[in-house]
Amino acid sequence: MEETELVDSLVPAVEEQLQSKDTTYVRKTYQRLLKLDDIDDALALRMIALCLADESNRMFIDKRNFDELRYQELLNALPDLPEA
């Protein structure tokens, strides 16, 4: 699966996180991104999905559980994207 396909496949998960009371930090990031010039709904969702993909990939590589703190740090750094 290519990176673009992976990110696109995670957008529904991000949309669920936006609705969850357990991941309010995702909603805050989304709202913050929408206030920036040149970032629309679709781009904000994809940027967050890219952070989710990055953390999911790191989980697989490091053979560890999901690191919610690292995910939050990636979100806080947006619109700067995680390095490949």
C-alpha positions in Angstrom: 0.0 0.0 0.0 1.4 3.4 -1.0 1.6 6.2 1.5 -1.2 8.1 -0.1 -3.5 5.1 0.0 -2.6 4.5 3.7 -3.3 8.1 4.7 -6.6 8.0 2.8 -7.6 4.8 4.4 -7.0 6.4 7.9 -9.3 9.4 7.2 -12.4 7.5 8.5 -10.5 6.8 11.8 -9.6 10.4 12.1 -13.3 11.3 11.6 -14.2 8.9 14.4 -11.5 10.5 16.6 -13.1 13.9 15.9 -16.3 12.7 17.4 -14.8 10.8 20.4 -14.7 12.3 23.9 -11.5 10.3 24.4 -9.5 12.2 21.7 -10.5 15.8 22.1 -6.9 16.7 21.3 -7.6 15.6 17.7 -10.7 17.9 17.4 -8.6 20.8 18.8 -5.9 20.2 16.3 -8.5 20.0 13.5 -10.1 23.2 14.5 -6.7 24.9 14.8 -5.7 23.8 11.3 -8.9 25.1 9.8 -8.1 28.6 11.1 -4.9 28.6 9.0 -4.8 30.0 5.5 -4.8 27.4 2.7 -6.0 24.5 4.9 -9.4 23.2 4.1 -11.4 20.4 5.7 -9.9 17.7 3.4 -6.4 18.8 3.9 -6.8 19.1 7.7 -8.1 15.5 7.8 -5.3 14.2 5.6 -2.6 16.0 7.7 -4.0 14.4 10.9 -4.3 11.0 9.1 -0.6 11.3 8.1 0.3 11.7 11.8 -1.8 8.7 12.6 -0.1 6.7 9.9 3.3 7.8 11.1 2.6 6.6 14.7 1.0 3.4 13.4 4.1 2.7 11.3 6.4 3.4 14.2 4.4 1.0 16.3 5.0 -1.7 13.7 8.7 -1.0 13.3 9.4 -0.8 17.0 7.0 -3.6 17.9 5.3 -1.6 20.6 1.9 -0.3 21.6 0.4 2.9 20.2 2.1 5.9 21.8 -0.7 8.4 22.4 1.7 11.1 23.7 3.9 10.8 20.5 0.7 11.1 18.4 -0.3 14.2 20.3 3.2 15.6 19.7 2.9 15.0 16.0 -0.5 16.7 16.0 0.9 19.7 17.9 3.6 20.1 15.3 1.1 20.5 12.4 1.1 22.0 9.9 4.7 20.8 9.9 4.4 17.2 8.7 6.3 14.2 10.2 9.5 13.4 8.4 9.5 10.2 6.4 
